[in-house]
Amino acid sequence: VNSETNINCKESLTLKLENGDNIERFFKDGLRHGLCVVSLSEGNVAEIRGNYKEGKLDGKAKITFKDRSTVDGYFKTGILHGFARYFDKKGRLTFIGNHKNGRPDGTCWKIIRGGGCVVGRVDSDGHLTGIRIAYIYPDYKTALVGSFKDGVMEKGQEAAVTGMVED
């Protein structure tokens, strides 16, 4: 697309950029709008598929990385903001949580390969660091509760899962 091309339409099209990137779907006033698919040739991101508003991700989107891992979540003005799920390259769930301004926020779940999960409120940097964080065993009945640093237990004590509270 050259600089003289005016993209002021509400129709589907595909742009193939000089660097090899592809942008598919809708444009409005020259900006991505509605459902768009952006395929990237450089960097760690392979594809961004989601809803755009005024050229920025807004609403549900899926980001696929070059290693085939993905993030499925909600965006606000181009920033991860709301519920998101992370999957590894084999499609296995690895992390679940809400996000605020691009960082995990509140209670999050880190799924451990081989079984179990680490659950707790993340710190201001979005890490499972602090006290009252739990490793829940694969039986989802037994747990270790204690202090963790970036999802790794430093000390804990045995506990039993007796119920749940929606957060």
C-alpha positions as CSV (number, residue, x, y, z in Angstrom):
1,V,0.0,0.0,0.0
2,N,1.5,3.3,-1.0
3,S,1.0,6.7,0.8
4,E,-1.6,7.8,-1.8
5,T,-4.0,4.9,-0.9
6,N,-6.9,6.1,1.1
7,I,-8.3,3.3,3.3
8,N,-11.6,4.9,4.4
9,C,-13.9,2.0,4.0
10,K,-15.8,-0.7,5.9
11,E,-14.9,-3.6,3.7
12,S,-12.6,-6.6,4.0
13,L,-9.2,-6.4,2.5
14,T,-5.7,-7.7,3.0
15,L,-2.6,-5.6,3.1
16,K,0.8,-7.1,2.5
17,L,3.5,-4.8,3.8
18,E,7.0,-4.6,2.5
19,N,8.5,-6.3,5.6
20,G,6.3,-9.3,5.0
21,D,3.6,-8.5,7.6
22,N,0.0,-9.1,6.6
23,I,-3.0,-7.2,7.9
24,E,-6.5,-8.7,7.1
25,R,-10.0,-7.5,7.6
26,F,-11.7,-4.1,8.2
27,F,-10.5,-0.5,8.2
28,K,-12.3,2.7,9.1
29,D,-10.8,6.1,8.6
30,G,-7.4,4.5,7.9
31,L,-7.3,2.6,11.1
32,R,-7.9,-1.1,12.0
33,H,-11.5,-1.5,13.0
34,G,-13.6,-4.5,13.9
35,L,-12.2,-8.0,13.6
36,C,-8.7,-7.9,12.2
37,V,-5.9,-10.5,11.8
38,V,-2.3,-9.1,11.9
39,S,0.5,-11.5,10.9
40,L,3.9,-10.4,11.8
41,S,7.2,-11.5,10.4
42,E,9.6,-9.9,12.9
43,G,9.7,-10.1,16.7
44,N,8.3,-12.7,19.1
45,V,4.6,-12.3,18.0
46,A,3.4,-14.3,15.0
47,E,-0.2,-13.2,14.9
48,I,-2.7,-11.0,16.6
49,R,-6.4,-11.8,16.0
50,G,-9.0,-9.7,17.6
51,N,-11.3,-6.7,17.7
52,Y,-9.9,-3.3,17.0
53,K,-11.3,0.1,17.7
54,E,-9.6,3.2,16.4
55,G,-6.5,1.2,15.5
56,K,-6.0,-0.5,18.9
57,L,-7.1,-3.9,20.3
58,D,-10.3,-3.4,22.2
59,G,-12.2,-6.4,23.5
60,K,-11.4,-10.1,23.0
61,A,-8.2,-11.0,21.2
62,K,-5.8,-13.9,20.7
63,I,-2.0,-13.4,20.5
64,T,0.0,-16.3,19.0
65,F,3.8,-16.2,19.5
66,K,6.4,-17.6,17.2
67,D,6.9,-20.6,19.6
68,R,3.1,-21.3,19.2
69,S,2.2,-20.3,22.7
70,T,-0.8,-18.1,23.0
71,V,-2.7,-15.6,25.2
72,D,-6.4,-15.4,25.0
73,G,-7.8,-12.3,26.7
74,Y,-9.5,-9.0,26.8
75,F,-7.8,-5.7,25.8
76,K,-8.6,-2.1,26.4
77,T,-7.0,0.5,24.1
78,G,-4.3,-2.0,23.0
79,I,-3.4,-3.2,26.6
80,L,-4.3,-6.5,28.2
81,H,-7.0,-5.5,30.6
82,G,-9.5,-8.1,32.0
83,F,-9.6,-11.9,32.1
84,A,-6.9,-13.8,30.2
85,R,-5.7,-17.4,29.7
86,Y,-2.2,-18.4,28.7
87,F,-1.5,-21.7,26.8
88,D,1.9,-23.3,26.0
89,K,2.8,-24.4,22.4
90,K,1.0,-27.7,22.9
91,G,-2.3,-25.9,23.8
92,R,-2.0,-26.7,27.5
93,L,-3.3,-24.1,30.0
94,T,-0.5,-22.5,32.0
95,F,-1.9,-19.4,33.7
96,I,-5.3,-17.8,34.3
97,G,-6.1,-14.4,35.8
98,N,-7.4,-11.0,35.5
99,H,-5.2,-8.2,34.2
100,K,-5.0,-4.5,34.9
101,N,-3.0,-2.3,32.6
102,G,-1.1,-5.2,31.1
103,R,-0.2,-7.0,34.4
104,P,-1.9,-9.9,36.2
105,D,-4.0,-8.5,39.0
106,G,-5.9,-10.1,42.0
107,T,-6.2,-13.8,42.4
108,C,-4.4,-15.8,39.7
109,W,-3.8,-19.5,39.0
110,K,-0.5,-20.8,37.7
111,I,-1.0,-24.4,36.4
112,I,2.0,-26.7,37.1
113,R,3.0,-29.2,34.5
114,G,2.6,-32.6,35.9
115,G,-0.3,-31.6,38.1
116,G,-1.5,-29.1,40.7
117,C,-1.5,-25.3,40.6
118,V,-0.3,-22.2,42.5
119,V,-3.1,-19.9,43.5
120,G,-3.1,-16.6,45.2
121,R,-3.2,-12.8,44.9
122,V,-0.3,-11.5,42.8
123,D,1.9,-8.6,44.0
124,S,2.1,-5.2,42.4
125,D,4.4,-6.5,39.7
126,G,1.9,-9.3,38.7
127,H,3.9,-12.1,40.3
128,L,2.7,-14.9,42.7
129,T,4.9,-13.5,45.5
130,G,3.9,-13.0,49.1
131,I,2.1,-14.7,51.9
132,R,-1.2,-16.7,51.9
133,I,-0.5,-18.2,48.5
134,A,-1.2,-21.9,48.0
135,Y,0.1,-24.9,46.1
136,I,-3.0,-27.1,45.5
137,Y,-2.2,-30.7,44.8
138,P,-3.6,-32.5,41.7
139,D,-6.4,-34.0,43.9
140,Y,-7.7,-30.4,44.6
141,K,-8.2,-31.4,48.2
142,T,-4.7,-31.1,49.7
143,A,-2.7,-27.9,49.7
144,L,0.4,-26.2,51.1
145,V,-0.2,-22.6,52.1
146,G,2.6,-20.2,52.8
147,S,5.0,-17.7,51.3
148,F,6.1,-17.8,47.7
149,K,8.5,-15.9,45.5
150,D,7.5,-15.7,41.8
151,G,5.4,-18.8,42.1
152,V,8.0,-20.8,44.0
153,M,7.3,-21.8,47.6
154,E,9.8,-20.6,50.2
155,K,7.9,-22.0,53.3
156,G,4.5,-23.5,53.9
157,Q,2.3,-25.7,55.9
158,E,-0.1,-28.4,55.1
159,A,-3.8,-27.4,54.6
160,A,-7.0,-28.9,53.2
161,V,-9.2,-27.3,50.6
162,T,-12.6,-27.0,52.3
163,G,-14.4,-24.7,49.9
164,M,-14.0,-21.8,47.5
165,V,-14.8,-18.1,47.3
166,E,-15.5,-16.5,43.9
167,D,-13.2,-13.5,43.5
